[in-house]
Amino acid sequence: MEAGFRTLDEFWPYYVSQHLNPTTRRLHFAGTTAGLACLAASLVWNNPFWVPIGLVCSYGLAWIGHYRYEKNRPATFAYPLFSLRADFRMYRLMWLGRMDAEIADLSELLKVYRRGRA
């Protein structure tokens, strides 16, 4: 359990509130895809060299999104496990083309988190 949240479902609206800029989400998507590709390469070629490359790609692109576009601190620093799980939830929703609808569904909760940031 991570401080402040008991479940991923409790953490999810906060996580989404930190990813409202579409460019941030696209960078997360690209980073997660690159990280998974590097993990696959590591397994296929039995070469651990690709694992750190994948981590740099994944986190590097995501953090660029947070600092440059979202103007916030990545949730990974405070909530590493929930953030990792939420990233894969967002990744799945983006693959399915449902992330914008998810943001709309959470709009009232997101207002609360955004007020806390202002």
N, CA, C and O atoms as CSV, one atom per row, in Angstrom:
chain,resi,resn,atom,element,x,y,z
A,1,MET,N,N,0.847,-1.185,0.000
A,1,MET,CA,C,0.000,0.000,0.000
A,1,MET,C,C,0.889,1.245,0.000
A,1,MET,O,O,1.867,1.319,0.744
A,2,GLU,N,N,0.543,2.209,-0.834
A,2,GLU,CA,C,1.304,3.450,-0.911
A,2,GLU,C,C,0.532,4.554,-0.193
A,2,GLU,O,O,-0.698,4.598,-0.236
A,3,ALA,N,N,1.267,5.441,0.465
A,3,ALA,CA,C,0.674,6.494,1.297
A,3,ALA,C,C,-0.416,7.265,0.558
A,3,ALA,O,O,-0.227,7.711,-0.573
A,4,GLY,N,N,-1.564,7.410,1.227
A,4,GLY,CA,C,-2.637,8.227,0.677
A,4,GLY,C,C,-3.652,7.476,-0.164
A,4,GLY,O,O,-4.784,7.937,-0.308
A,5,PHE,N,N,-3.287,6.351,-0.715
A,5,PHE,CA,C,-4.203,5.571,-1.555
A,5,PHE,C,C,-4.129,4.118,-1.123
A,5,PHE,O,O,-3.047,3.591,-0.864
A,6,ARG,N,N,-5.284,3.475,-1.046
A,6,ARG,CA,C,-5.320,2.069,-0.657
A,6,ARG,C,C,-5.372,1.132,-1.850
A,6,ARG,O,O,-4.879,0.006,-1.783
A,7,THR,N,N,-5.974,1.597,-2.954
A,7,THR,CA,C,-6.143,0.727,-4.116
A,7,THR,C,C,-5.801,1.495,-5.394
A,7,THR,O,O,-5.717,2.723,-5.400
A,8,LEU,N,N,-5.611,0.757,-6.447
A,8,LEU,CA,C,-5.371,1.371,-7.748
A,8,LEU,C,C,-6.587,2.192,-8.184
A,8,LEU,O,O,-6.434,3.252,-8.792
A,9,ASP,N,N,-7.775,1.712,-7.880
A,9,ASP,CA,C,-8.983,2.459,-8.253
A,9,ASP,C,C,-9.065,3.802,-7.529
A,9,ASP,O,O,-9.561,4.776,-8.095
A,10,GLU,N,N,-8.589,3.867,-6.297
A,10,GLU,CA,C,-8.535,5.148,-5.583
A,10,GLU,C,C,-7.478,6.074,-6.199
A,10,GLU,O,O,-7.683,7.284,-6.293
A,11,PHE,N,N,-6.368,5.503,-6.610
A,11,PHE,CA,C,-5.252,6.268,-7.168
A,11,PHE,C,C,-5.543,6.757,-8.587
A,11,PHE,O,O,-5.060,7.815,-8.990
A,12,TRP,N,N,-6.316,6.005,-9.329
A,12,TRP,CA,C,-6.542,6.255,-10.754
A,12,TRP,C,C,-6.976,7.688,-11.081
A,12,TRP,O,O,-6.371,8.287,-11.970
A,13,PRO,N,N,-7.982,8.277,-10.424
A,13,PRO,CA,C,-8.350,9.662,-10.767
A,13,PRO,C,C,-7.200,10.650,-10.558
A,13,PRO,O,O,-7.014,11.571,-11.354
A,14,TYR,N,N,-6.432,10.455,-9.487
A,14,TYR,CA,C,-5.267,11.314,-9.272
A,14,TYR,C,C,-4.283,11.162,-10.432
A,14,TYR,O,O,-3.789,12.153,-10.969
A,15,TYR,N,N,-4.004,9.921,-10.811
A,15,TYR,CA,C,-3.074,9.649,-11.904
A,15,TYR,C,C,-3.546,10.318,-13.194
A,15,TYR,O,O,-2.759,10.967,-13.884
A,16,VAL,N,N,-4.805,10.164,-13.511
A,16,VAL,CA,C,-5.354,10.767,-14.726
A,16,VAL,C,C,-5.221,12.284,-14.663
A,16,VAL,O,O,-4.924,12.925,-15.672
A,17,SER,N,N,-5.440,12.860,-13.484
A,17,SER,CA,C,-5.337,14.317,-13.345
A,17,SER,C,C,-3.928,14.825,-13.639
A,17,SER,O,O,-3.741,16.000,-13.955
A,18,GLN,N,N,-2.956,13.954,-13.535
A,18,GLN,CA,C,-1.574,14.318,-13.805
A,18,GLN,C,C,-1.191,14.084,-15.269
A,18,GLN,O,O,-0.049,14.320,-15.665
A,19,HIS,N,N,-2.151,13.621,-16.064
A,19,HIS,CA,C,-1.910,13.268,-17.467
A,19,HIS,C,C,-2.993,13.839,-18.380
A,19,HIS,O,O,-3.469,13.149,-19.282
A,20,LEU,N,N,-3.378,15.069,-18.158
A,20,LEU,CA,C,-4.459,15.657,-18.954
A,20,LEU,C,C,-3.981,16.211,-20.283
A,20,LEU,O,O,-4.781,16.343,-21.209
A,21,ASN,N,N,-2.729,16.533,-20.407
A,21,ASN,CA,C,-2.197,17.048,-21.669
A,21,ASN,C,C,-2.025,15.877,-22.647
A,21,ASN,O,O,-1.351,14.900,-22.321
A,22,PRO,N,N,-2.619,15.964,-23.826
A,22,PRO,CA,C,-2.522,14.851,-24.787
A,22,PRO,C,C,-1.079,14.513,-25.178
A,22,PRO,O,O,-0.766,13.351,-25.436
A,23,THR,N,N,-0.209,15.507,-25.222
A,23,THR,CA,C,1.189,15.236,-25.576
A,23,THR,C,C,1.855,14.396,-24.496
A,23,THR,O,O,2.645,13.504,-24.807
A,24,THR,N,N,1.552,14.665,-23.247
A,24,THR,CA,C,2.094,13.855,-22.150
A,24,THR,C,C,1.651,12.404,-22.311
A,24,THR,O,O,2.452,11.480,-22.171
A,25,ARG,N,N,0.374,12.217,-22.606
A,25,ARG,CA,C,-0.131,10.848,-22.776
A,25,ARG,C,C,0.525,10.154,-23.965
A,25,ARG,O,O,0.850,8.969,-23.893
A,26,ARG,N,N,0.718,10.885,-25.053
A,26,ARG,CA,C,1.373,10.294,-26.233
A,26,ARG,C,C,2.818,9.907,-25.921
A,26,ARG,O,O,3.293,8.858,-26.357
A,27,LEU,N,N,3.508,10.751,-25.172
A,27,LEU,CA,C,4.880,10.419,-24.791
A,27,LEU,C,C,4.915,9.201,-23.874
A,27,LEU,O,O,5.811,8.366,-23.988
A,28,HIS,N,N,3.951,9.096,-22.972
A,28,HIS,CA,C,3.847,7.887,-22.135
A,28,HIS,C,C,3.628,6.656,-23.014
A,28,HIS,O,O,4.271,5.622,-22.829
A,29,PHE,N,N,2.730,6.782,-23.952
A,29,PHE,CA,C,2.420,5.661,-24.841
A,29,PHE,C,C,3.669,5.235,-25.620
A,29,PHE,O,O,3.986,4.048,-25.692
A,30,ALA,N,N,4.367,6.203,-26.198
A,30,ALA,CA,C,5.594,5.899,-26.956
A,30,ALA,C,C,6.645,5.282,-26.048
A,30,ALA,O,O,7.313,4.322,-26.430
A,31,GLY,N,N,6.795,5.831,-24.846
A,31,GLY,CA,C,7.786,5.305,-23.912
A,31,GLY,C,C,7.468,3.893,-23.463
A,31,GLY,O,O,8.358,3.046,-23.393
A,32,THR,N,N,6.207,3.634,-23.160
A,32,THR,CA,C,5.811,2.285,-22.747
A,32,THR,C,C,6.003,1.297,-23.887
A,32,THR,O,O,6.462,0.176,-23.668
A,33,THR,N,N,5.658,1.701,-25.089
A,33,THR,CA,C,5.864,0.836,-26.255
A,33,THR,C,C,7.344,0.532,-26.443
A,33,THR,O,O,7.720,-0.621,-26.655
A,34,ALA,N,N,8.187,1.561,-26.367
A,34,ALA,CA,C,9.636,1.365,-26.514
A,34,ALA,C,C,10.174,0.475,-25.398
A,34,ALA,O,O,11.006,-0.399,-25.641
A,35,GLY,N,N,9.702,0.696,-24.184
A,35,GLY,CA,C,10.150,-0.133,-23.065
A,35,GLY,C,C,9.766,-1.591,-23.237
A,35,GLY,O,O,10.570,-2.483,-22.967
A,36,LEU,N,N,8.547,-1.837,-23.684
A,36,LEU,CA,C,8.116,-3.218,-23.924
A,36,LEU,C,C,8.888,-3.856,-25.076
A,36,LEU,O,O,9.210,-5.043,-25.028
A,37,ALA,N,N,9.184,-3.074,-26.103
A,37,ALA,CA,C,9.979,-3.590,-27.226
A,37,ALA,C,C,11.384,-3.955,-26.756
A,37,ALA,O,O,11.930,-4.980,-27.164
A,38,CYS,N,N,11.961,-3.132,-25.914
A,38,CYS,CA,C,13.296,-3.430,-25.386
A,38,CYS,C,C,13.271,-4.667,-24.489
A,38,CYS,O,O,14.194,-5.481,-24.524
A,39,LEU,N,N,12.226,-4.804,-23.696
A,39,LEU,CA,C,12.092,-6.006,-22.868
A,39,LEU,C,C,11.974,-7.244,-23.744
A,39,LEU,O,O,12.593,-8.270,-23.460
A,40,ALA,N,N,11.187,-7.153,-24.803
A,40,ALA,CA,C,11.054,-8.277,-25.744
A,40,ALA,C,C,12.394,-8.592,-26.391
A,40,ALA,O,O,12.753,-9.762,-26.523
A,41,ALA,N,N,13.136,-7.571,-26.796
A,41,ALA,CA,C,14.450,-7.782,-27.409
A,41,ALA,C,C,15.383,-8.472,-26.425
A,41,ALA,O,O,16.145,-9.363,-26.799
A,42,SER,N,N,15.317,-8.058,-25.175
A,42,SER,CA,C,16.159,-8.675,-24.148
A,42,SER,C,C,15.851,-10.161,-23.999
A,42,SER,O,O,16.756,-10.981,-23.846
A,43,LEU,N,N,14.567,-10.497,-24.047
A,43,LEU,CA,C,14.165,-11.901,-23.910
A,43,LEU,C,C,14.479,-12.709,-25.163
A,43,LEU,O,O,14.966,-13.836,-25.074
A,44,VAL,N,N,14.200,-12.134,-26.329
A,44,VAL,CA,C,14.425,-12.846,-27.595
A,44,VAL,C,C,15.910,-13.137,-27.801
A,44,VAL,O,O,16.291,-14.244,-28.181
A,45,TRP,N,N,16.736,-12.133,-27.546
A,45,TRP,CA,C,18.174,-12.289,-27.779
A,45,TRP,C,C,18.941,-12.674,-26.525
A,45,TRP,O,O,20.171,-12.734,-26.528
A,46,ASN,N,N,18.199,-12.936,-25.447
A,46,ASN,CA,C,18.821,-13.324,-24.187
A,46,ASN,C,C,19.969,-12.374,-23.829
A,46,ASN,O,O,21.076,-12.801,-23.500
A,47,ASN,N,N,19.669,-11.078,-23.905
A,47,ASN,CA,C,20.683,-10.054,-23.697
A,47,ASN,C,C,20.127,-8.982,-22.758
A,47,ASN,O,O,19.264,-8.201,-23.160
A,48,PRO,N,N,20.607,-8.934,-21.519
A,48,PRO,CA,C,20.078,-7.970,-20.555
A,48,PRO,C,C,20.419,-6.514,-20.890
A,48,PRO,O,O,19.909,-5.603,-20.237
A,49,PHE,N,N,21.257,-6.280,-21.875
A,49,PHE,CA,C,21.627,-4.939,-22.308
A,49,PHE,C,C,20.393,-4.086,-22.605
A,49,PHE,O,O,20.402,-2.879,-22.367
A,50,TRP,N,N,19.340,-4.705,-23.122
A,50,TRP,CA,C,18.151,-3.976,-23.541
A,50,TRP,C,C,17.271,-3.500,-22.384
A,50,TRP,O,O,16.472,-2.581,-22.562
A,51,VAL,N,N,17.401,-4.098,-21.220
A,51,VAL,CA,C,16.552,-3.722,-20.084
A,51,VAL,C,C,16.783,-2.274,-19.654
A,51,VAL,O,O,15.817,-1.516,-19.571
A,52,PRO,N,N,18.024,-1.856,-19.378
A,52,PRO,CA,C,18.205,-0.445,-18.995
A,52,PRO,C,C,17.857,0.530,-20.116
A,52,PRO,O,O,17.399,1.642,-19.852
A,53,ILE,N,N,18.071,0.120,-21.359
A,53,ILE,CA,C,17.689,0.969,-22.494
A,53,ILE,C,C,16.172,1.185,-22.466
A,53,ILE,O,O,15.690,2.296,-22.683
A,54,GLY,N,N,15.436,0.119,-22.200
A,54,GLY,CA,C,13.984,0.210,-22.121
A,54,GLY,C,C,13.523,1.116,-20.989
A,54,GLY,O,O,12.576,1.886,-21.154
A,55,LEU,N,N,14.186,1.029,-19.842
A,55,LEU,CA,C,13.827,1.895,-18.719
A,55,LEU,C,C,14.096,3.360,-19.037
A,55,LEU,O,O,13.287,4.228,-18.706
A,56,VAL,N,N,15.228,3.638,-19.676
A,56,VAL,CA,C,15.552,5.014,-20.051
A,56,VAL,C,C,14.517,5.540,-21.053
A,56,VAL,O,O,14.048,6.671,-20.930
A,57,CYS,N,N,14.171,4.722,-22.031
A,57,CYS,CA,C,13.153,5.140,-23.014
A,57,CYS,C,C,11.812,5.396,-22.341
A,57,CYS,O,O,11.194,6.440,-22.550
A,58,SER,N,N,11.370,4.449,-21.540
A,58,SER,CA,C,10.056,4.567,-20.900
A,58,SER,C,C,9.970,5.779,-19.996
A,58,SER,O,O,9.115,6.646,-20.177
A,59,TYR,N,N,10.854,5.831,-19.034
A,59,TYR,CA,C,10.785,6.917,-18.063
A,59,TYR,C,C,11.216,8.244,-18.671
A,59,TYR,O,O,10.649,9.285,-18.341
A,60,GLY,N,N,12.200,8.223,-19.543
A,60,GLY,CA,C,12.676,9.457,-20.160
A,60,GLY,C,C,11.583,10.176,-20.929
A,60,GLY,O,O,11.381,11.377,-20.749
A,61,LEU,N,N,10.882,9.453,-21.780
A,61,LEU,CA,C,9.800,10.082,-22.550
A,61,LEU,C,C,8.664,10.550,-21.646
A,61,LEU,O,O,8.113,11.632,-21.846
A,62,ALA,N,N,8.316,9.740,-20.658
A,62,ALA,CA,C,7.235,10.128,-19.742
A,62,ALA,C,C,7.614,11.391,-18.968
A,62,ALA,O,O,6.799,12.303,-18.826
A,63,TRP,N,N,8.831,11.442,-18.478
A,63,TRP,CA,C,9.255,12.600,-17.677
A,63,TRP,C,C,9.358,13.856,-18.521
A,63,TRP,O,O,9.087,14.952,-18.031
A,64,ILE,N,N,9.743,13.716,-19.775
A,64,ILE,CA,C,9.732,14.886,-20.670
A,64,ILE,C,C,8.308,15.435,-20.748
A,64,ILE,O,O,8.098,16.646,-20.686
A,65,GLY,N,N,7.349,14.551,-20.883
A,65,GLY,CA,C,5.951,14.974,-20.936
A,65,GLY,C,C,5.520,15.712,-19.685
A,65,GLY,O,O,4.833,16.731,-19.759
A,66,HIS,N,N,5.924,15.196,-18.538
A,66,HIS,CA,C,5.520,15.838,-17.284
A,66,HIS,C,C,6.167,17.203,-17.105
A,66,HIS,O,O,5.488,18.174,-16.773
A,67,TYR,N,N,7.458,17.280,-17.320
A,67,TYR,CA,C,8.156,18.539,-17.059
A,67,TYR,C,C,7.902,19.604,-18.128
A,67,TYR,O,O,7.787,20.790,-17.820
A,68,ARG,N,N,7.817,19.168,-19.379
A,68,ARG,CA,C,7.666,20.161,-20.451
A,68,ARG,C,C,6.216,20.541,-20.743
A,68,ARG,O,O,5.908,21.715,-20.947
A,69,TYR,N,N,5.336,19.559,-20.763
A,69,TYR,CA,C,3.962,19.811,-21.198
A,69,TYR,C,C,2.967,19.874,-20.038
A,69,TYR,O,O,2.112,20.759,-19.995
A,70,GLU,N,N,3.080,18.955,-19.122
A,70,GLU,CA,C,2.110,18.888,-18.024
A,70,GLU,C,C,2.469,19.875,-16.909
A,70,GLU,O,O,1.602,20.342,-16.169
A,71,LYS,N,N,3.745,20.174,-16.809
A,71,LYS,CA,C,4.255,21.106,-15.777
A,71,LYS,C,C,3.977,20.573,-14.366
A,71,LYS,O,O,3.546,21.309,-13.478
A,72,ASN,N,N,4.234,19.288,-14.191
A,72,ASN,CA,C,4.084,18.693,-12.870
A,72,ASN,C,C,5.198,17.679,-12.623
A,72,ASN,O,O,5.981,17.366,-13.520
A,73,ARG,N,N,5.252,17.189,-11.428
A,73,ARG,CA,C,6.250,16.194,-11.035
A,73,ARG,C,C,5.645,14.808,-11.275
A,73,ARG,O,O,4.512,14.556,-10.866
A,74,PRO,N,N,6.381,13.907,-11.931
A,74,PRO,CA,C,5.828,12.577,-12.188
A,74,PRO,C,C,5.359,11.885,-10.905
A,74,PRO,O,O,6.049,11.914,-9.886
A,75,ALA,N,N,4.200,11.273,-10.968
A,75,ALA,CA,C,3.639,10.558,-9.819
A,75,ALA,C,C,4.522,9.384,-9.412
A,75,ALA,O,O,4.420,8.896,-8.287
A,76,THR,N,N,5.376,8.931,-10.304
A,76,THR,CA,C,6.288,7.819,-10.028
A,76,THR,C,C,7.131,8.080,-8.788
A,76,THR,O,O,7.443,7.152,-8.043
A,77,PHE,N,N,7.498,9.333,-8.564
A,77,PHE,CA,C,8.363,9.647,-7.431
A,77,PHE,C,C,7.672,9.403,-6.095
A,77,PHE,O,O,8.308,8.954,-5.142
A,78,ALA,N,N,6.397,9.691,-6.018
A,78,ALA,CA,C,5.658,9.519,-4.769
A,78,ALA,C,C,4.942,8.171,-4.689
A,78,ALA,O,O,4.778,7.622,-3.600
A,79,TYR,N,N,4.517,7.637,-5.830
A,79,TYR,CA,C,3.703,6.418,-5.872
A,79,TYR,C,C,4.230,5.463,-6.946
A,79,TYR,O,O,3.546,5.242,-7.946
A,80,PRO,N,N,5.406,4.900,-6.771
A,80,PRO,CA,C,6.013,4.115,-7.859
A,80,PRO,C,C,5.207,2.895,-8.313
A,80,PRO,O,O,5.091,2.648,-9.513
A,81,LEU,N,N,4.660,2.144,-7.385
A,81,LEU,CA,C,3.935,0.923,-7.778
A,81,LEU,C,C,2.584,1.240,-8.406
A,81,LEU,O,O,2.228,0.687,-9.447
A,82,PHE,N,N,1.835,2.132,-7.766
A,82,PHE,CA,C,0.559,2.530,-8.353
A,82,PHE,C,C,0.765,3.199,-9.714
A,82,PHE,O,O,-0.021,2.990,-10.637
A,83,SER,N,N,1.813,3.996,-9.834
A,83,SER,CA,C,2.069,4.684,-11.106
A,83,SER,C,C,2.364,3.695,-12.225
A,83,SER,O,O,1.886,3.858,-13.347
A,84,LEU,N,N,3.145,2.679,-11.919
A,84,LEU,CA,C,3.456,1.667,-12.930
A,84,LEU,C,C,2.186,0.957,-13.377
A,84,LEU,O,O,1.958,0.776,-14.573
A,85,ARG,N,N,1.367,0.559,-12.425
A,85,ARG,CA,C,0.116,-0.126,-12.764
A,85,ARG,C,C,-0.826,0.790,-13.530
A,85,ARG,O,O,-1.464,0.366,-14.493
A,86,ALA,N,N,-0.914,2.057,-13.097
A,86,ALA,CA,C,-1.791,3.012,-13.766
A,86,ALA,C,C,-1.298,3.311,-15.176
A,86,ALA,O,O,-2.101,3.516,-16.086
A,87,ASP,N,N,0.020,3.336,-15.358
A,87,ASP,CA,C,0.562,3.565,-16.698
A,87,ASP,C,C,0.095,2.474,-17.653
A,87,ASP,O,O,-0.262,2.764,-18.796
A,88,PHE,N,N,0.093,1.233,-17.202
A,88,PHE,CA,C,-0.373,0.157,-18.072
A,88,PHE,C,C,-1.888,0.215,-18.286
A,88,PHE,O,O,-2.378,-0.189,-19.341
A,89,ARG,N,N,-2.622,0.706,-17.307
A,89,ARG,CA,C,-4.061,0.899,-17.511
A,89,ARG,C,C,-4.290,1.974,-18.582
A,89,ARG,O,O,-5.107,1.801,-19.486
A,90,MET,N,N,-3.558,3.084,-18.461
A,90,MET,CA,C,-3.690,4.154,-19.447
A,90,MET,C,C,-3.250,3.661,-20.827
A,90,MET,O,O,-3.885,3.983,-21.831
A,91,TYR,N,N,-2.180,2.892,-20.878
A,91,TYR,CA,C,-1.668,2.338,-22.137
A,91,TYR,C,C,-2.752,1.488,-22.816
A,91,TYR,O,O,-2.997,1.607,-24.016
A,92,ARG,N,N,-3.382,0.640,-22.024
A,92,ARG,CA,C,-4.455,-0.218,-22.556
A,92,ARG,C,C,-5.617,0.629,-23.084
A,92,ARG,O,O,-6.119,0.389,-24.182
A,93,LEU,N,N,-6.038,1.622,-22.293
A,93,LEU,CA,C,-7.141,2.473,-22.722
A,93,LEU,C,C,-6.781,3.253,-23.987
A,93,LEU,O,O,-7.639,3.477,-24.840
A,94,MET,N,N,-5.532,3.661,-24.114
A,94,MET,CA,C,-5.115,4.361,-25.326
A,94,MET,C,C,-5.137,3.421,-26.522
A,94,MET,O,O,-5.554,3.822,-27.609
A,95,TRP,N,N,-4.700,2.182,-26.346
A,95,TRP,CA,C,-4.766,1.200,-27.435
A,95,TRP,C,C,-6.210,0.994,-27.888
A,95,TRP,O,O,-6.490,0.837,-29.076
A,96,LEU,N,N,-7.106,1.000,-26.927
A,96,LEU,CA,C,-8.518,0.777,-27.228
A,96,LEU,C,C,-9.236,2.041,-27.706
A,96,LEU,O,O,-10.401,1.984,-28.099
A,97,GLY,N,N,-8.540,3.177,-27.673
A,97,GLY,CA,C,-9.142,4.442,-28.070
A,97,GLY,C,C,-10.158,4.963,-27.065
A,97,GLY,O,O,-11.090,5.678,-27.431
A,98,ARG,N,N,-9.974,4.601,-25.785
A,98,ARG,CA,C,-10.959,4.957,-24.763
A,98,ARG,C,C,-10.435,5.921,-23.700
A,98,ARG,O,O,-11.149,6.221,-22.743
A,99,MET,N,N,-9.208,6.408,-23.848
A,99,MET,CA,C,-8.657,7.265,-22.800
A,99,MET,C,C,-9.384,8.601,-22.714
A,99,MET,O,O,-9.635,9.087,-21.611
A,100,ASP,N,N,-9.728,9.205,-23.843
A,100,ASP,CA,C,-10.463,10.477,-23.804
A,100,ASP,C,C,-11.820,10.310,-23.127
A,100,ASP,O,O,-12.258,11.188,-22.383
A,101,ALA,N,N,-12.474,9.202,-23.379
A,101,ALA,CA,C,-13.759,8.925,-22.721
A,101,ALA,C,C,-13.556,8.723,-21.220
A,101,ALA,O,O,-14.398,9.127,-20.417
A,102,GLU,N,N,-12.456,8.108,-20.847
A,102,GLU,CA,C,-12.140,7.918,-19.422
A,102,GLU,C,C,-11.953,9.263,-18.733
A,102,GLU,O,O,-12.434,9.467,-17.618
A,103,ILE,N,N,-11.264,10.167,-19.387
A,103,ILE,CA,C,-11.069,11.513,-18.836
A,103,ILE,C,C,-12.416,12.209,-18.676
A,103,ILE,O,O,-12.669,12.851,-17.656
A,104,ALA,N,N,-13.266,12.083,-19.668
A,104,ALA,CA,C,-14.601,12.689,-19.584
A,104,ALA,C,C,-15.402,12.079,-18.436
A,104,ALA,O,O,-16.082,12.798,-17.704
A,105,ASP,N,N,-15.326,10.765,-18.276
A,105,ASP,CA,C,-16.055,10.089,-17.198
A,105,ASP,C,C,-15.591,10.539,-15.811
A,105,ASP,O,O,-16.375,10.574,-14.862
A,106,LEU,N,N,-14.310,10.881,-15.709
A,106,LEU,CA,C,-13.733,11.286,-14.420
A,106,LEU,C,C,-13.725,12.795,-14.221
A,106,LEU,O,O,-13.124,13.283,-13.264
A,107,SER,N,N,-14.371,13.532,-15.092
A,107,SER,CA,C,-14.237,14.996,-15.109
A,107,SER,C,C,-14.522,15.651,-13.754
A,107,SER,O,O,-13.816,16.584,-13.372
A,108,GLU,N,N,-15.513,15.197,-13.039
A,108,GLU,CA,C,-15.832,15.820,-11.742
A,108,GLU,C,C,-14.727,15.568,-10.719
A,108,GLU,O,O,-14.342,16.483,-9.991
A,109,LEU,N,N,-14.216,14.350,-10.655
A,109,LEU,CA,C,-13.111,14.053,-9.740
A,109,LEU,C,C,-11.843,14.799,-10.135
A,109,LEU,O,O,-11.081,15.234,-9.271
A,110,LEU,N,N,-11.618,14.948,-11.427
A,110,LEU,CA,C,-10.416,15.624,-11.898
A,110,LEU,C,C,-10.413,17.094,-11.493
A,110,LEU,O,O,-9.354,17.665,-11.232
A,111,LYS,N,N,-11.590,17.705,-11.440
A,111,LYS,CA,C,-11.678,19.103,-10.994
A,111,LYS,C,C,-11.148,19.250,-9.575
A,111,LYS,O,O,-10.482,20.235,-9.259
A,112,VAL,N,N,-11.436,18.287,-8.732
A,112,VAL,CA,C,-10.965,18.320,-7.349
A,112,VAL,C,C,-9.438,18.284,-7.311
A,112,VAL,O,O,-8.821,19.072,-6.594
A,113,TYR,N,N,-8.834,17.395,-8.060
A,113,TYR,CA,C,-7.364,17.298,-8.083
A,113,TYR,C,C,-6.733,18.521,-8.702
A,113,TYR,O,O,-5.684,18.974,-8.243
A,114,ARG,N,N,-7.349,19.064,-9.736
A,114,ARG,CA,C,-6.794,20.259,-10.391
A,114,ARG,C,C,-6.846,21.472,-9.460
A,114,ARG,O,O,-5.931,22.295,-9.462
A,115,ARG,N,N,-7.918,21.587,-8.661
A,115,ARG,CA,C,-7.991,22.680,-7.688
A,115,ARG,C,C,-6.864,22.558,-6.666
A,115,ARG,O,O,-6.300,23.562,-6.230
A,116,GLY,N,N,-6.546,21.335,-6.292
A,116,GLY,CA,C,-5.464,21.103,-5.351
A,116,GLY,C,C,-4.104,21.493,-5.906
A,116,GLY,O,O,-3.198,21.835,-5.147
A,117,ARG,N,N,-3.956,21.442,-7.228
A,117,ARG,CA,C,-2.693,21.797,-7.889
A,117,ARG,C,C,-2.559,23.283,-8.093
A,117,ARG,O,O,-1.444,23.802,-8.148
A,118,ALA,N,N,-3.679,23.986,-8.208
A,118,ALA,CA,C,-3.633,25.414,-8.569
A,118,ALA,C,C,-3.092,26.268,-7.436
A,118,ALA,O,O,-2.989,27.487,-7.576
